[in-house]
Amino acid sequence: MADFLGFPFDPELFLYNWKNEPDPTRTELLKSGAVVQDGTIQSLIANGSDTYTIPFYNTIDGDPDNYDGKTDINATEPTGSSQSGIVFGRAKGFTARDFVKDYNSGADPMRQITSQIAQYWNKQRQTYLINILTAIFGISGTEWAKHTLRLAADSGSVADANKIGETSVNDATVQAVGDNAGIFSLAVMHSTIANRLASLDLLEYRKYTDAQGIQRQMRIADINGLTVLVDDGVPVADSTIDGAKEYTTYVLGTGTILTATAPVDVPSEVAREAAKNGGQNTLYTRIRETIHPNGFSFKKPSASYTSSPTDAQLSATANWSLVAKPKNIAIARIVSNG
C-alpha cells in the first residue's frame, strides 16, 4: 500500500471512505463522578485571573462546661480557613494539507481532526489529574500518609500479600479516614488489578440487555459497595523487584475533585495558509480551566511562572499543601504489585 505524508493510499479501499484508527485510551477517571463542575469556582474565575480562593469553616469543637448553676458558660467562635487553586491554560494546533484530500479521493483529514478534538483534550485533562494526584500524595504528614495503603514489595520477591486482595479496598478506606469511610464511593484501577479481583470472584460486573434482548457485560463493576471503573491510564511504575510492576488504584469519593472552565476569547479557529505546502488549514484550540483536589491549596512557584503553570509546576509536590483535615478528604490510593 502506498503512503503519502503519513496517510495510507489505496484507491480501491479508500476511494470513498476514510476511517479513524480506533483510540484505545480510556478516560474513566475523568468521567468517574469524582470530578465535578463547581459553580463557586466557576464564578470566581469568570472574569479572568489565574488563581482563586475558596474559604471554608472548620468543624466546631471544644469541651462543654458543667451546668450547675454556678459555672460560667464559655463560648468559642467558629474558625475558618481557605484553599487556593490555579487555572492552567493550554493550546494545540492540528494541520490538514489540501493535497492530502486531492491526492486521496474521499479523504478528509480536517473532518477527522475535528471529530477527535474532544477526546484529545479529555486525555490531556486525565493526565493533568493523575499528575496532580501524584503530587498531593507526595505531601508529608502522619495523618495524610494513612491515605496510602502500600502493599507492594520493597525488597526480596513479590508474594501474594503484595497484591491486591479481598480486604484491600476496605483496608485502604478505613486506614485513611476510620469511621468516616462512607465518604468513598468508587475505585479506579488498572485492568491487571481488575482481572485479579475478578479471578478471585471479588468483582461483580454490571450487565445490561441490548436492543436484541442479549445480556451483555459492562466495564463497570462493584466491590464492597464501591463502583469500580477500569482504566489503564492510572499510574503503573517499575518496581524495585526485577520484572515486577507497581499499580496504583485510586479510591475516591463523589465530587472530591473540583473543576471549572475559565473564559477564553477565541477557544478555536482555523487559519488558512494558501502557499504553505501547496495550501493547508490549521485548526487551533485553546483552553483555560482548573482541576482542584478539594482540601488542598496550590501556591504559585516563585521562579519561572508565567500566568499559567507548566506541566512540571502543576505536578510538583512542593507547590501543593494540605489545608483540610485528612479525615474529611475522600482521596486514597492502594499501591500493589498486581
C-alpha positions in Angstrom: 0.0 0.0 0.0 1.4 3.4 -0.9 2.0 6.1 1.7 1.9 9.8 1.3 2.5 12.3 4.1 1.7 9.6 6.6 -1.7 8.8 5.0 -2.2 5.4 3.6 -3.4 5.4 0.0 -5.2 2.6 -1.8 -7.8 3.7 -4.4 -9.8 0.5 -4.0 -10.1 0.8 -0.2 -10.0 4.5 0.4 -11.8 5.9 -2.6 -14.9 6.9 -0.7 -14.1 6.0 2.9 -11.5 7.3 5.3 -11.8 5.8 8.8 -10.2 6.8 12.1 -7.8 4.4 13.8 -9.7 3.5 17.0 -8.5 5.3 20.1 -7.9 2.7 22.8 -7.2 5.3 25.5 -9.9 5.4 28.2 -10.7 8.4 30.4 -12.7 6.7 33.1 -11.0 8.5 35.9 -12.1 11.8 34.4 -15.7 10.6 33.9 -15.9 8.7 37.2 -18.1 11.1 39.2 -15.2 12.0 41.4 -14.7 15.0 39.1 -17.5 17.6 39.2 -18.1 21.1 37.9 -18.0 23.6 40.7 -20.2 26.7 40.4 -18.4 28.6 43.1 -15.0 28.3 41.3 -16.7 29.0 38.0 -17.9 32.3 39.3 -14.6 33.2 40.8 -12.6 32.7 37.6 -15.3 34.1 35.2 -13.6 37.4 34.9 -10.1 36.1 34.3 -7.1 35.7 36.7 -5.1 32.6 37.2 -5.8 32.0 40.9 -8.9 31.7 43.2 -9.5 31.2 46.9 -12.4 29.3 48.5 -13.0 30.0 52.2 -14.5 27.3 54.5 -15.4 26.9 58.1 -13.6 24.5 60.4 -15.6 22.0 62.4 -16.6 23.4 65.8 -15.2 21.6 68.8 -14.3 22.1 72.5 -15.4 20.7 75.8 -18.7 21.7 77.3 -19.0 23.3 80.7 -20.6 21.9 83.8 -24.2 23.3 84.1 -24.6 23.5 87.8 -26.0 27.0 88.3 -22.6 28.3 89.4 -20.2 27.7 86.5 -19.9 30.3 83.7 -20.5 29.0 80.2 -17.6 29.6 77.9 -18.3 30.4 74.3 -16.0 29.9 71.3 -16.3 31.3 67.9 -16.1 29.2 64.7 -12.8 29.4 62.9 -12.2 29.2 59.2 -9.6 28.6 56.6 -9.3 28.6 52.8 -7.9 26.7 49.9 -6.5 28.2 46.8 -6.5 26.8 43.2 -4.7 27.5 40.0 -6.0 28.0 36.4 -3.9 26.5 33.7 -4.0 27.4 30.0 -3.1 25.1 27.1 -3.2 25.4 23.3 -2.8 23.0 20.4 -3.0 23.2 16.7 -3.6 20.5 14.0 -2.9 20.9 10.3 -4.6 19.4 7.3 -3.0 19.8 3.8 -5.2 20.3 0.8 -3.1 17.9 -1.3 -3.9 15.0 1.0 -7.6 15.4 0.2 -6.9 15.9 -3.5 -4.5 13.0 -3.7 -6.6 10.6 -1.7 -10.1 10.9 -3.1 -12.6 10.8 -0.3 -10.0 11.6 2.4 -10.9 14.5 4.7 -8.2 15.0 7.4 -9.8 18.1 8.8 -13.0 16.4 9.4 -11.1 13.6 11.3 -9.2 16.2 13.3 -12.4 18.0 14.4 -14.1 14.7 15.3 -11.3 13.8 17.7 -10.7 17.2 19.4 -12.9 16.5 22.4 -11.3 13.1 23.2 -7.8 14.7 22.7 -8.5 17.3 25.4 -10.1 14.7 27.7 -7.0 12.6 27.6 -4.9 15.7 28.4 -7.2 16.5 31.3 -6.9 13.0 32.7 -3.1 13.2 32.5 -3.2 16.5 34.4 -5.5 15.0 37.0 -3.2 12.0 37.6 -0.2 14.2 37.8 -2.0 16.4 40.4 -3.0 13.3 42.4 0.6 12.0 42.3 1.8 15.4 43.6 -0.5 15.6 46.6 0.3 12.1 47.6 3.9 13.3 48.0 2.9 15.7 50.8 4.3 14.7 54.1 2.3 14.3 57.3 1.4 11.3 59.5 -2.3 11.5 59.1 -2.2 12.2 55.3 0.3 9.3 54.9 -2.5 7.0 56.1 -4.3 7.7 52.8 -1.8 5.4 51.0 -2.0 1.7 51.5 1.2 0.2 50.2 1.1 -3.5 49.6 4.0 -3.6 47.0 7.2 -5.3 48.0 10.3 -3.1 48.5 12.8 -6.0 48.5 13.0 -9.7 48.1 10.3 -11.1 45.8 6.7 -10.5 45.1 4.3 -12.6 47.3 0.6 -12.9 47.2 0.4 -10.4 50.1 1.9 -7.8 47.9 -1.0 -8.0 45.5 -4.5 -6.5 46.0 -6.8 -8.8 47.8 -10.2 -9.3 49.4 -9.9 -6.7 52.1 -7.6 -4.2 50.4 -10.1 -1.7 49.3 -11.8 -1.6 52.7 -8.5 -1.6 54.5 -7.5 1.5 52.4 -10.6 3.5 53.3 -10.6 2.6 57.0 -6.9 3.3 57.3 -7.4 6.7 55.6 -10.4 8.0 57.5 -11.5 5.4 60.0 -15.3 5.5 60.8 -15.7 8.1 58.0 -15.1 5.5 55.3 -18.6 6.0 53.9 -17.3 9.2 52.1 -15.7 6.9 49.5 -17.9 5.7 46.6 -15.7 4.4 43.8 -12.4 2.8 42.9 -10.5 3.4 39.6 -8.0 0.6 38.7 -5.8 -0.9 36.0 -7.2 -3.8 34.0 -4.5 -6.0 35.6 -5.8 -5.3 39.0 -9.4 -5.7 37.9 -8.6 -9.0 36.3 -7.0 -10.3 39.6 -10.0 -9.2 41.6 -12.4 -10.8 39.1 -10.3 -14.0 39.2 -10.8 -14.0 43.0 -14.6 -13.6 42.4 -14.4 -10.3 44.2 -15.8 -8.2 41.3 -19.3 -8.2 40.2 -19.6 -6.7 36.7 -22.8 -4.9 35.9 -24.9 -6.2 33.0 -27.4 -4.7 30.6 -29.7 -6.0 28.0 -29.3 -4.7 24.4 -32.0 -4.0 21.9 -31.9 -7.6 20.7 -32.5 -8.9 24.2 -29.0 -10.2 24.7 -27.4 -9.6 28.1 -24.0 -8.0 27.9 -21.3 -7.2 30.5 -20.4 -3.6 31.1 -16.9 -2.3 32.1 -18.4 -1.1 35.4 -18.2 -3.4 38.4 -18.8 -3.3 42.1 -16.6 -4.3 45.1 -17.5 -3.9 48.8 -20.2 -1.4 47.9 -17.9 0.8 45.7 -18.3 1.3 42.0 -15.2 0.0 40.1 -14.0 1.7 36.9 -11.3 0.1 34.8 -8.8 2.4 33.2 -5.2 1.6 32.1 -4.3 5.3 32.4 -3.8 5.0 36.2 -0.1 5.0 37.2 2.0 1.9 36.6 5.6 2.1 37.6 8.6 -0.3 37.5 9.1 -2.0 40.9 12.4 -2.3 42.7 11.8 -6.0 42.3 13.2 -7.1 39.0 10.5 -7.6 36.4 7.6 -6.5 38.7 5.3 -3.5 38.4 3.6 -1.3 40.9 0.0 -0.5 40.2 -1.9 2.5 41.7 -5.6 2.0 42.4 -7.4 5.2 43.4 -10.3 5.1 45.9 -12.3 8.3 45.7 -15.5 10.0 46.8 -18.1 11.6 44.6 -17.2 15.2 43.9 -13.9 15.2 45.6 -12.1 16.7 42.5 -13.5 20.2 41.6 -13.2 21.6 38.1 -14.3 24.7 36.2 -13.6 26.4 32.9 -12.2 29.9 32.6 -13.1 32.2 29.7 -11.2 32.0 26.5 -11.9 34.8 23.9 -11.2 32.5 20.9 -11.3 28.9 22.0 -10.9 27.6 18.5 -10.2 29.0 15.0 -9.0 27.8 11.6 -6.1 29.6 9.9 -5.6 29.3 6.1 -2.1 29.3 4.6 -2.6 29.3 0.8 1.1 28.9 -0.1 2.4 26.6 2.6 2.8 23.0 1.3 0.6 24.0 -1.6 -2.2 25.1 0.7 -3.3 24.0 4.2 -5.7 24.7 7.0 -4.7 24.6 10.7 -7.2 24.2 13.5 -6.0 26.0 16.7 -7.6 25.2 20.0 -7.2 26.8 23.4 -8.4 26.0 26.9 -8.2 27.6 30.3 -9.5 25.6 33.2 -8.8 24.3 36.7 -8.7 20.8 38.3 -8.6 21.1 42.0 -8.5 18.3 44.7 -10.8 19.5 47.5 -8.9 20.2 50.7 -5.6 21.3 49.2 -4.1 24.6 48.1 -1.8 25.4 45.2 0.9 28.1 45.6 2.4 29.7 42.6 6.1 28.9 42.3 8.3 31.9 42.8 10.5 31.2 39.8 9.7 30.8 36.1 6.0 31.3 36.4 4.2 32.9 33.5 0.5 33.3 34.2 -0.1 29.6 33.7 1.6 26.6 35.4 3.6 24.3 33.3 3.0 20.6 33.4 6.0 20.3 35.7 4.8 23.0 38.0 1.3 21.6 38.2 2.6 18.2 39.2 5.3 19.4 41.7 4.5 18.4 45.3 6.3 21.5 46.5 3.5 23.7 45.0 0.7 21.9 46.9 -0.2 21.9 50.6 -2.8 20.2 52.7 -5.3 22.6 54.3 -8.3 20.4 55.4 -8.4 17.7 57.9 -7.3 14.4 56.3 -10.2 12.5 57.8 -12.6 14.6 55.7 -10.7 14.0 52.4 -12.1 11.2 50.2 -8.9 10.6 48.3 -6.9 7.4 48.9 -4.7 5.0 46.9 -3.5 1.4 47.0 -0.1 0.6 45.6 0.3 -3.1 44.8 2.3 -5.5 42.6 -0.8 -6.8 41.0 
